[in-house]
């Protein structure tokens, strides 16, 4: 093997670091791996909190006219649940995956701006703490996670909850924006020598797109939050109709953030799926360029499609028709991905690890969420289904059955790399099947409840035929779901305490993070294998059958690697 | 789907079924392919070595980019047709048949031609396409009666219009569909669609002042309330700061208009049935029944309460 390894440049600044494992070691760390672990850990803690909130809500809804919770308590719970799950679970989760994996996948030692990375994480944590401090202060927010005006105006929400909500989100929003910037610069400038932009792993490519989405998406929210704070505390009137403001302006500002936000959260999970499916099918990702392009298309179109959250506002047919069209357009790149993933596993040798089970079920569950999503793009059917339990079911299929299953897949996939320990596959299968059953039991029936006329965000409902029964089924499902999460947490703890030691590349995967030890050393790599394609470790193991020597259909084409794809020293090698 | 009773509702229902059918096909295709891929992979599991390293097929990929585009274009045509057929838009110069005003947490209904104001129970003539003007007095609400068709938001700073039709007489239930604060859950809508003659009679009655209803014959074993005294209690208390009854000095519009309250099926926007015992409970402490409601608690002697309830309930 005459393949030369590429040296990884060392950082010029020394990184401040305490004794390994000490509190200072974690708090003062600017290492992307520790920050990635802390992001994901924070997300999991908030996930448990948000999950418990959901369980209490499901208890209240278990029967008609239940009096377990007061309406105020219920309204605070769904506000905290939505805000937590979106801003304090999904955002840190996908950012955490990105922060941990991007430098490893591109053969770098850290993110481009390590200190900014730490700042972003701590702003998110403190934003979350501020949100939850509102409980101690006596008035949690109760305006829903999108807090439409004018309900948030001082005369309708006189307590401080909305202010805690707005300032908390402002902090997390600024933190996340810095992470987006960091992804862009890291991926554009810190790739290992020889790795072209379109040769990065799909997850990293998607984090690049996501970086742009983040820095385009969060500023409108931050602006709306500042305007809301001015309205509430300085006597402004941006959103106050009685003083000449516009309540609908808030909706535009929120949803021009809110819709791209959904893709901001979903795209990285597409990236996770695009890493997991090939490895456990023993084939390259099918149609890399199409998937990469569709991620770009989704990012652009998500801004053009935002107002499909506003079809019931009464903005007129011309307005609605435009956004119906753009919403239909965004379904196309999403469909492309689904079919590319199926083609990836098609003809492969599938290994059903827990990670793969979650990834394959993601395809099916996300498709359900996508199809029910189309009924919101068709304006007249949106007029019936929006703001009902059908909508609640839809976005849980997208965000839980879709994205969170992908996150679970990613957690099982990268856990050995991150911790150096294997998660129990035996427990994993239980976690998967219980979560799959619990999830569908909880949320599928909510489609039907919505079509029967149950609106979202009601703490109580009349005893109409089947309403209690269907809600009870959903409640039982939610406890099954919670039980599966509990099993998962226990299995993580067991793995950390006495799990089997993980080899460097337990899944026989092909991207650079698997070229280093498990867990990776502080500097990640001394050197990485030469990069001539998207699967450097495959090329290393199969010197006679490297990716660049094959056509799309898998035929050998022989010949030399594309000159431009090689670092200069390799060009010299090959010409000899 | 939705068991629609209006042309608008049927349009939406048909479109929904079409969307669902096409979506069902896509779902069957995706799931079928996934399952088939798994079965095939299982068959080849014992073969040695790595599978063929296929990494793409441009023609196939273009095909499955275009196919959903065609599917969506097909759906887009009926979408736009239904949109334009069923959305009144913002009709200038048209007098609405009804005005619907959302309040935290009750509904005000006005019949501008007949100059009638009522609350929480919307009466409409069956089989007529009515134009409704939607407004809000405070925060955002949304008028949604699934069997009649679409929902429509209501704003304090924007007027919206909606067609309201029920072809078949009957009682149709709905809810406020946009979160509007503490009691969003109990902002139920009751639409009573009745034959034209019945509706006309109802409307004519609403135009007349109920005056002091005649005392009903006393039931054995029950103490009847004194209706004339009940009216005095109503007019001499702070009831009239918020409520109105046609033909009296009470004309405030802050809370539900109580004219002919006895005709309505429910109290508190649907949270309890309308009967004398419930009304008495409501007056004494509405917040115990509907936490967060803006109506304060009242203290009346048993007899005064009985008189007041009789005055309100006998207006029918």
Interface residues (C-beta under 8 A of the other chain):
Chain A: X70 X71 X72 X75 X142 X143 X144 X148 X149 X150 X151 X156 X241 X242 X245 X246 X247 X248 X281 X282 X283 X284 X285 X286 X287 X288 X289 X290 X312 X313 X314 X316 X317 X320 X321 X324 X325 X328 X329 X331 X332 X335 X336 X338 X339 X340 X342 X343 X345 X346 X347 X348 X349 X350 X360 X363 X364 X367 X368 X371 X372 X374 X375 X378 X379 X380 X381 X383 X384 X385 X386 X387 X388 X451 X452 X453 X454 X455 X456 X457 X458 X459 X460 X461 X462 X464 X545 X547 X550 X552 X553 X554
Chain B: X1 X2 X11 X12 X15 X16 X19 X20 X23 X24 X26 X27 X30 X31 X33 X34 X37 X38 X40 X41 X42 X44 X45 X47 X50 X51 X52 X53 X54 X55 X56 X57 X58 X60 X61 X64 X65 X68 X69 X72 X73 X75 X76 X79 X80 X82 X83 X84 X86 X87 X89 X90 X104 X134 X138 X139 X140 X142 X144 X146 X149 X150 X151 X152 X153 X155 X156 X157 X158 X160 X161 X173 X174 X175 X176 X177 X178 X179 X180 X181 X182 X183 X184 X185 X186 X188 X270 X291 X292
